[in-house]
Amino acid sequence: MNKQEAEVDVGTTTMRKPQKRGEKRAADIVATARQILESDQNENITFRAIAKKLGIYVRNVSYYYPNKSILVGAILEDIRKEYDAEVSVILEQAGDNPVERLRASVEFYIAKIQIREVQILARKMHAELAMFDNYTGKYFSHYVAQPYVRRFVPLISECMPYLSKQEIEIRANMIGGLFEGVGLILSVPEDDISSKQNRDILDRCAHEAMRIALSPT
């Protein structure tokens, strides 16, 4: 049986994703890979490790995800869908006030930064993405930066409708970079996320994200 694959263009390089087939097995592989990435152990994802945890053959893993870059793309897509669903609920609870909707989204990401498993996964995933595109940043831009832009562009537009499209996109990119940077700073293994200094960093991060979004000029 031939493997059918769809392609995701990320610039001059291409990361392919398998079409939906055997959805439960494919989902189990992604979930297991996420567990490995979120583990505090010094362990990166390999097809052999995934197969061992699931009690299947390595070839069963590679059938759905022919190479590691395809699997990592599926993991990040899974995370994006999860975040989108959570943010949709948060925005519905925030009501119609544009500033409160923006604030709720900022607080969502600040809360995620504090989750140890999220910190560990992000640190490992940054390294994986860098290797896949030979450190050009194309995969990082597609799978990490762009989701922030898609999330915050409409929220900033609601609050600041007179800003140009380019200015709004710049602000959305700045907010995404702020969150990713702070997340990496606070992901040092021995760091105590609850320390006063780190709490101050997170509070300043939230304040700065709102300032970037709502600054009049």
C-alpha positions as CSV (number, residue, x, y, z in Angstrom):
1,M,0.0,0.0,0.0
2,N,1.5,3.3,-1.1
3,K,1.8,6.2,1.4
4,Q,-0.2,9.2,0.3
5,E,1.1,12.5,1.6
6,A,0.1,16.1,1.6
7,E,2.6,18.9,1.5
8,V,3.0,22.0,3.7
9,D,5.1,24.7,2.0
10,V,7.4,26.5,4.5
11,G,9.3,28.6,2.0
12,T,12.1,27.1,-0.1
13,T,11.8,23.9,1.8
14,T,8.8,21.6,2.2
15,M,7.6,19.7,5.2
16,R,5.1,16.9,4.3
17,K,2.2,15.6,6.3
18,P,0.4,12.3,5.9
19,Q,-3.2,12.3,4.8
20,K,-5.8,11.1,7.3
21,R,-5.5,7.4,7.5
22,G,-5.8,5.1,10.5
23,E,-6.6,8.2,12.5
24,K,-6.4,6.6,15.9
25,R,-3.0,5.1,15.4
26,A,-1.7,8.3,13.9
27,A,-3.1,10.3,16.9
28,D,-1.6,7.8,19.4
29,I,1.8,8.3,17.7
30,V,1.5,12.1,18.0
31,A,0.3,11.8,21.7
32,T,3.2,9.5,22.6
33,A,5.8,11.8,20.9
34,R,4.3,14.7,22.9
35,Q,4.7,12.8,26.1
36,I,8.4,12.2,25.3
37,L,8.9,15.8,24.5
38,E,7.2,17.0,27.6
39,S,9.2,14.7,29.8
40,D,11.7,16.3,32.1
41,Q,14.1,13.5,31.2
42,N,16.9,14.2,28.7
43,E,15.0,12.4,25.9
44,N,14.2,13.4,22.4
45,I,11.7,11.8,20.1
46,T,12.8,8.8,18.0
47,F,10.7,6.3,16.1
48,R,12.2,3.5,18.2
49,A,11.2,5.2,21.5
50,I,7.7,5.8,20.2
51,A,7.3,2.3,19.0
52,K,8.5,0.8,22.3
53,K,6.1,2.9,24.3
54,L,3.2,1.9,22.1
55,G,4.2,-1.7,21.8
56,I,4.3,-1.6,18.0
57,Y,7.0,-2.0,15.3
58,V,9.1,0.9,14.2
59,R,7.8,0.5,10.6
60,N,4.3,1.2,11.9
61,V,5.4,4.6,13.1
62,S,7.2,5.4,9.8
63,Y,4.1,4.3,7.8
64,Y,2.2,7.2,9.2
65,Y,5.1,9.6,9.5
66,P,7.8,8.7,7.0
67,N,10.4,11.0,8.6
68,K,10.9,12.9,11.8
69,S,10.1,16.3,10.3
70,I,6.7,15.2,9.3
71,L,6.0,13.9,12.8
72,V,7.1,17.2,14.4
73,G,4.9,19.1,12.0
74,A,2.0,16.9,13.1
75,I,2.8,17.5,16.8
76,L,2.9,21.3,16.3
77,E,-0.4,21.2,14.4
78,D,-1.9,19.1,17.2
79,I,-0.8,21.8,19.7
80,R,-2.1,24.6,17.5
81,K,-5.6,23.0,17.3
82,E,-5.6,22.4,21.1
83,Y,-4.7,26.0,21.8
84,D,-7.2,27.3,19.3
85,A,-10.0,25.4,21.0
86,E,-9.0,26.6,24.4
87,V,-8.7,30.2,23.3
88,S,-12.1,30.1,21.6
89,V,-13.7,29.2,24.9
90,I,-11.7,32.0,26.7
91,L,-12.8,34.6,24.1
92,E,-16.4,33.5,24.4
93,Q,-16.2,34.0,28.2
94,A,-14.5,37.4,27.8
95,G,-17.5,38.8,26.0
96,D,-17.6,41.6,23.3
97,N,-15.2,44.1,24.8
98,P,-12.2,44.1,22.5
99,V,-9.6,45.0,25.1
100,E,-10.9,42.3,27.5
101,R,-10.7,39.7,24.7
102,L,-7.1,40.8,24.0
103,R,-6.3,40.6,27.7
104,A,-7.8,37.2,28.0
105,S,-5.7,35.9,25.2
106,V,-2.5,37.4,26.7
107,E,-3.3,35.8,30.1
108,F,-3.9,32.5,28.3
109,Y,-0.3,32.5,27.0
110,I,1.2,33.7,30.2
111,A,-0.5,30.8,32.0
112,K,0.9,28.3,29.4
113,I,4.4,29.7,29.9
114,Q,4.2,28.6,33.5
115,I,3.4,25.0,32.7
116,R,6.6,22.9,33.1
117,E,5.7,20.4,30.4
118,V,5.1,23.3,27.9
119,Q,8.5,24.8,28.8
120,I,10.3,21.5,28.2
121,L,8.5,20.8,25.0
122,A,9.2,24.3,23.6
123,R,12.9,24.0,24.4
124,K,13.2,20.6,22.7
125,M,11.0,21.6,19.8
126,H,13.0,24.7,19.0
127,A,16.1,22.6,18.6
128,E,14.3,20.1,16.4
129,L,12.9,22.8,14.1
130,A,16.3,24.4,13.7
131,M,17.9,21.2,12.6
132,F,15.2,20.3,10.1
133,D,15.6,23.5,8.1
134,N,19.3,23.8,8.5
135,Y,18.9,26.7,11.0
136,T,17.3,29.0,8.4
137,G,14.2,29.7,10.7
138,K,11.6,28.7,8.0
139,Y,10.0,25.9,10.0
140,F,10.1,28.0,13.2
141,S,8.4,30.9,11.4
142,H,5.7,28.6,9.9
143,Y,4.9,26.5,13.0
144,V,5.7,28.8,15.9
145,A,5.6,32.5,14.8
146,Q,2.7,32.4,12.4
147,P,0.2,30.9,14.9
148,Y,0.8,34.0,17.1
149,V,0.1,36.3,14.1
150,R,-3.1,34.5,13.2
151,R,-4.2,34.7,16.9
152,F,-3.4,38.3,17.6
153,V,-3.9,40.1,14.3
154,P,-7.8,40.0,14.6
155,L,-7.6,40.9,18.3
156,I,-5.4,43.9,17.8
157,S,-7.6,44.9,14.8
158,E,-10.7,44.9,17.0
159,C,-8.9,47.2,19.5
160,M,-7.0,49.4,17.0
161,P,-9.0,49.4,13.8
162,Y,-7.3,52.6,12.4
163,L,-3.8,50.9,12.3
164,S,-2.5,49.6,9.0
165,K,-2.4,45.9,8.3
166,Q,1.4,46.0,8.3
167,E,1.5,47.7,11.7
168,I,-0.9,45.2,13.2
169,E,1.1,42.3,11.9
170,I,4.3,43.8,13.3
171,R,2.7,44.1,16.7
172,A,1.4,40.5,16.6
173,N,4.9,39.3,15.7
174,M,6.4,41.3,18.5
175,I,3.9,39.8,21.0
176,G,4.7,36.3,19.8
177,G,8.4,36.9,20.1
178,L,8.0,38.2,23.6
179,F,6.1,35.1,24.7
180,E,8.6,32.7,23.1
181,G,11.6,34.5,24.5
182,V,10.2,34.7,28.1
183,G,9.2,31.0,27.8
184,L,12.7,30.0,26.9
185,I,14.2,32.2,29.7
186,L,12.0,30.5,32.3
187,S,12.6,27.0,30.9
188,V,16.0,26.4,32.6
189,P,15.6,23.0,34.4
190,E,16.6,24.3,37.9
191,D,14.5,27.5,37.5
192,D,11.7,28.0,40.0
193,I,8.8,29.4,38.1
194,S,7.1,30.5,41.3
195,S,10.0,32.7,42.5
196,K,9.3,36.4,42.9
197,Q,11.7,37.4,40.2
198,N,10.0,35.1,37.7
199,R,6.6,36.3,38.7
200,D,7.8,39.8,38.1
201,I,9.0,38.7,34.6
202,L,5.7,37.2,33.8
203,D,3.7,40.2,35.0
204,R,6.0,42.5,33.0
205,C,5.5,40.2,30.0
206,A,1.8,40.5,30.2
207,H,1.9,44.3,30.7
208,E,4.3,44.7,27.7
209,A,2.2,42.5,25.4
210,M,-0.8,44.8,26.1
211,R,1.3,47.9,25.7
212,I,2.6,46.7,22.3
213,A,-0.9,45.9,21.1
214,L,-2.6,49.1,22.3
215,S,0.1,51.7,21.9
216,P,-1.4,54.6,19.9
217,T,1.7,55.1,17.7
